Each structure stands twice: as C-alpha cells, then as structure tokens.
C-alpha cells in the first residue's frame, strides 16, 4: 500500500501519450518517454518503490517484463 502513497518515482502516461516522470527516474525522462512511445502505451502509471516496479494490471506480463528490463538496464535509479 505504501508504494502507492510515497513512491521513489512515478511514470505517468496520459491517454494522449504525454509522459510525466517524477522522483529518482526523472533524469532519464527523454530515454523513458521514447521507449514508452515506441511501445505505444497510453493511460498508465508505473511506480518505483524500494527497488521494485509496480505496473497496472492492464499491462500484459510481456510488456511489463520489457519495461522492467529496459528500466533496470538503461535507467538505474540513483540511490540516496
């Protein structure tokens, strides 16, 4: 439950495809936005908290794994 209240980072994608990133992943905005647009994601929110990513149930397991792999390999969150 706390992951949804105080995430380390949050990636929000509007229905129009506009990507907004807050928290520790914010420095990777352009890289993440490009990848999300390549996937064609719309209307989703991904949260990062305590080293884990939380995806909406609307994303299939394959898309979740692709996002997880990309985020961990290309956008390692900085640790305070």
N, C-alpha and C positions, 0 to 999 in steps of 0.2 A: 504494500500500500504506500509506503513512504517514497517509493520510486516515482510515484505519480505526483507527489506533492513537492519534493525537492530534488529533481534530477540534477546530475552533474552537467548534463547537456540535453538539449531538446531540438529535434529537427522536425519542423512543421512544413508540410507541403499543402498549399491551398488547392482548391478544386480547379483553379486556373493553371496550376503548376508552379506558382511562385514559392521558392524555398526560403525559409527563415530558420536561422540556427542561432541558438544561444548557448552560453556555457563554454566548456573546455574544447568543444569541437568548432567553435566559431572561427578560429584562424584558418580552417580548411573549407570555408564557405564555397568558394568557386569550384573546388575539386568535387565536393559532395554534391553541389547543385547540378553540375554537369552530369555526374553519374546517375543521379535520380531522374533527370530529364531524359537520359538515354534509356532508362528502364520504363519511362512513361508513367511514373507514379503520380497520383493525384489524390488529394483529400486524405492524407495520412499523417500521423505523428509518431515519431520514433524517439524513445527516451534512452539515455545512457545514465546508469547509476551504479556506482561501486564496481566498475569493470564489466558490467553486463548491459546488453542492449535489450530493450523491451519493444516488441513490434506489435502492431494491431493485428487482431485475428483475421482481418480482411486480407492480409498478405499471405500467399501460399508459402509453404515450407521452402521451396526452391528459391523464391525471391528473397525470403528472409536470410537464407544462407549466403546468397550472392552479396547482399548488403553487409552482412556481418563480416564476410571475408574481405570485402573492399574497405570497410571502415577500420578494421584491425590492421590491415596491411598498409593502407595508404594514408590513414589519418589517425595515428596513435594519439590518444588523448594525453595531454600533459598532466603529470601528477604534481600536486601542490607541494 
